[in-house]
Amino acid sequence: MSGAVVEELLAALRKVPGLRPATPATVPSLAWVPWDWDDLAVTVTPEVVEIRLVATKLPLPPVLEHAEELLGPVLPAGTRLRLVVTDIDRIALHPREESGVDYPIGS
């Protein structure tokens, strides 16, 4: 059952701009491995669903509230949701730097 729940949670999470699952930095990039590495960011127990995240957008409170709204209906009955932001992506801190748009000095 938890595999299907994890897939539903990840599908809902992918609709939240500004968050992505936190996966280990050492995840191999082997195309032949039949594994969704995003699954590693989700832990499902009978009491709590924990999702470890990387923020790609700030401020965090509205992004996390949006995530709670979308993830709530997918939670198994009787479980609580715990969102853990493990890292903030550089693009969240310096959005202009990563956008690819050239901003002349003084604009």
C-alpha positions, -999 to +999 in steps of 0.1 A: +000+000+000+027+025+009+042+024-027+009+036-042+006+063-015+041+075-021+034+078-059+002+098-052+020+121-028+048+127-053+023+134-080+006+160-058+040+175-048+050+179-084+021+204-087+037+227-061+060+253-076+089+260-053+095+225-038+111+193-050+118+160-032+151+159-014+171+130-028+206+120-018+234+139-036+250+105-045+221+092-065+236+074-095+225+086-129+221+052-144+193+051-169+188+014-166+180+014-128+142+010-125+138+032-095+121+066-088+148+082-066+122+107-054+107+079-034+136+082-010+123+116+001+090+101+015+085+080+046+051+066+054+042+052+088+007+045+102+009+078+122+030+102+101+039+109+064+072+127+063+084+143+031+119+158+029+121+187+005+143+212-012+129+247-015+135+264-049+113+295-041+110+319-012+093+328+011+086+294+025+054+298+044+031+303+014+049+275-006+045+251+023+008+260+028+002+253-009+019+220-005-003+211+025-034+220+006-025+196-023-010+168-002-038+167+025-064+149+003-038+123-007-028+114+029-039+080+043-067+083+068-055+090+103-020+102+094-003+135+100+018+153+074+053+165+083+071+186+057+108+189+063+128+214+043+163+200+043+179+225+019+173+257+000+184+257-036+206+285-047+180+296-072+157+305-043+183+329-029+194+344-062+165+339-087+179+365-112+212+347-113+197+315-126+169+328-148+191+333-179+177+368-183+203+396-187+197+425-163+219+455-173+235+474-144+212+501-131+179+484-142 
